């Protein structure tokens, strides 16, 4: 299982918060099937077992059923070995060994890994279809409504230090209100939402440096705790967290499915050439105090810059 991140396209100085949308070719995969026992699957299962109602959310008065049906059909066409929509309306995820009917009835294949089925069985029946989609693919999922720019539905188990409950039902500008130096992004929000809900597919990339190796970065459960004697090259001290975000257009519904593919790697592994070290150094050095504080990097920028400068020297 491999998630994409375009380092050279994304990590540039001076750092600017901007949409950074790039049009995708029509046949580009936007979902990544999980592998049995993979890190993404294990962490998602754990979240759905412990905090399902904080990960699976629908805005009041919203019926995501038509969009989820369109997403399921898209998944079946793009990844038939990972997702199947059966003639009677049931959804089947072969890697999970689980099938969920339209009414939420769950069927587990004999010999399938027990944990996904156990997590699904513990959920209220109306949440199981969303949960099956969430577990079958590495990406977190959100439904964007192009008519008002709101987030209508979320299946987010691996947030990057934001709480899904604070975003559901909110319009783009409201959801991005806490983001530092993001005025350009907020002002373009209405246009962006109409764009991604049109006929074309789009992608963007984001990144940060973090103290945590976990994919699940909910702020209530993953507070920042940088070591006092930070050594960015020491295993476990600094991690490069990235997101590959895509928009699967559903133009007939004036909606789009927003996919968030999270990866976390040791910083020393991600910055594997002098050129990348220099690019990350220059980008980090150009961040404003507000952005550094928002990303919890204000107290560790100097040791990070020193380490990157040394690594950038051939």
Buried (B, 14 or more C-beta within 10 A) or exposed (E): EEBBBEBEEBBBBEBBBEBBBEEBEEEEEBBBBBEEEBBBBBBBBBBBBEBBEBBBBBBEEBEBEEBBBBBBEBBBEBBEEBBBBEEEEBBBBBBBBBBBBEEBEBEBBEEBBEBBBEBBEEBEBEBBBBBBBBBBBBBBBBBBBBEEBBBBBBBBBBBBBBBBBEBBBBBBBBBBEEBBBBEEBBEBBBEBBBBBBBEEBBBBBBBBBBBBEBBBBBEEEBEBEBEEEBEBBBEEBBBBBBBBBBBBBBEEBBBBBBBBBBBBBBBBEBBEEEEBBBBBBBBBBEBBEBBBEBBBBBEBBEBBBEBBBEBBEE
